[in-house]
Amino acid sequence: MTLAIFVFVIIPFIPDRTIDPWMLINPKSLAQIMALIATLEFGGYVTERFAGQRVGLLATGFFGGFASSTAVFFTVTKMAKARPEAHRALIGAGLMATSATIILFTVITT
């Protein structure tokens, strides 16, 4: 519910312009990146609940790699600190994110 409120209620009201003198920081872009990372974490949680930890992490890595492999690696790093016993599945999630990114770049460039 919190994620839905953030995405559909708060983000539309965030200004979509840079706020610093160097024209680097756009609050709306930062909020969208935060929403993407939160969505990946939530999607991974839901998938893990239905399909198990291993399949859930692999699916999260693969589908998250199409959106942002950087966000996947951020999420995987955070999860590795919380659940060190799942290191093999987390490595698999990182590899799946990389694979998805390579597939995406191949499709875009051809």
C-alpha positions as CSV (number, residue, x, y, z in Angstrom):
1,M,0.0,0.0,0.0
2,T,2.8,2.4,0.8
3,L,4.5,1.8,-2.5
4,A,1.2,2.4,-4.4
5,I,0.7,5.7,-2.5
6,F,4.2,6.8,-3.2
7,V,3.9,5.9,-7.0
8,F,0.4,7.2,-7.7
9,V,-0.1,10.0,-5.2
10,I,3.3,11.5,-4.2
11,I,5.4,11.2,-7.4
12,P,3.0,13.1,-9.6
13,F,3.4,16.1,-7.4
14,I,7.2,16.1,-7.2
15,P,8.8,18.8,-9.5
16,D,10.2,17.6,-12.7
17,R,13.1,20.1,-13.0
18,T,16.6,20.3,-11.7
19,I,17.0,22.0,-8.4
20,D,20.7,22.6,-8.2
21,P,22.9,25.2,-10.0
22,W,24.8,22.4,-12.0
23,M,21.5,21.0,-13.5
24,L,22.2,17.5,-12.1
25,I,19.6,16.7,-9.5
26,N,16.0,16.2,-10.6
27,P,13.8,15.2,-7.7
28,K,11.2,13.4,-9.9
29,S,13.9,11.2,-11.4
30,L,15.3,10.3,-8.0
31,A,11.8,9.5,-6.8
32,Q,11.2,7.2,-9.8
33,I,14.5,5.4,-9.2
34,M,13.5,4.9,-5.5
35,A,10.1,3.6,-6.7
36,L,11.8,1.2,-9.1
37,I,14.0,-0.2,-6.4
38,A,11.0,-0.6,-4.0
39,T,9.0,-2.3,-6.7
40,L,11.8,-4.7,-7.4
41,E,12.1,-5.6,-3.8
42,F,8.3,-6.0,-3.4
43,G,8.1,-8.1,-6.6
44,G,10.9,-10.3,-5.4
45,Y,9.2,-10.7,-2.1
46,V,5.9,-11.8,-3.8
47,T,7.6,-14.1,-6.1
48,E,9.6,-15.7,-3.3
49,R,6.4,-16.3,-1.3
50,F,4.7,-18.1,-4.3
51,A,7.7,-19.8,-6.0
52,G,10.3,-20.2,-3.3
53,Q,13.5,-18.2,-2.5
54,R,15.6,-19.6,-5.3
55,V,13.1,-19.1,-8.2
56,G,11.9,-15.8,-6.7
57,L,15.4,-14.3,-6.6
58,L,16.2,-15.5,-10.1
59,A,13.0,-14.1,-11.5
60,T,13.6,-10.8,-9.8
61,G,17.1,-10.6,-11.2
62,F,16.0,-11.4,-14.7
63,F,13.0,-9.2,-15.0
64,G,14.6,-6.4,-12.9
65,G,17.6,-6.5,-15.3
66,F,15.3,-5.2,-18.1
67,A,14.3,-2.2,-16.0
68,S,17.6,-1.5,-14.2
69,S,20.4,-3.9,-13.5
70,T,21.9,-1.2,-11.2
71,A,18.7,-1.3,-9.1
72,V,18.9,-5.1,-9.0
73,F,22.5,-5.1,-7.8
74,F,21.6,-2.5,-5.2
75,T,18.7,-4.7,-4.0
76,V,20.9,-7.9,-4.1
77,T,23.6,-6.2,-2.0
78,K,21.1,-5.2,0.6
79,M,19.6,-8.7,0.7
80,A,23.1,-10.3,1.0
81,K,23.7,-8.4,4.2
82,A,20.3,-9.4,5.6
83,R,20.4,-13.1,4.4
84,P,24.0,-14.4,4.0
85,E,22.7,-18.0,3.7
86,A,21.1,-17.1,0.3
87,H,24.4,-16.0,-1.3
88,R,24.2,-18.5,-4.2
89,A,20.7,-17.5,-5.2
90,L,21.7,-13.8,-4.9
91,I,24.7,-14.4,-7.2
92,G,22.2,-16.1,-9.6
93,A,20.0,-13.0,-9.4
94,G,22.9,-10.8,-10.3
95,L,23.8,-13.0,-13.3
96,M,20.2,-13.1,-14.4
97,A,20.1,-9.2,-14.3
98,T,23.3,-9.0,-16.3
99,S,21.8,-11.5,-18.9
100,A,18.6,-9.5,-19.2
101,T,20.6,-6.3,-19.7
102,I,22.7,-8.0,-22.5
103,I,19.5,-9.2,-24.1
104,L,18.0,-5.8,-23.9
105,F,21.0,-4.1,-25.4
106,T,21.2,-6.7,-28.2
107,V,17.5,-6.1,-29.1
108,I,17.9,-2.3,-29.0
109,T,21.1,-2.2,-31.1
110,T,20.0,-4.6,-33.8
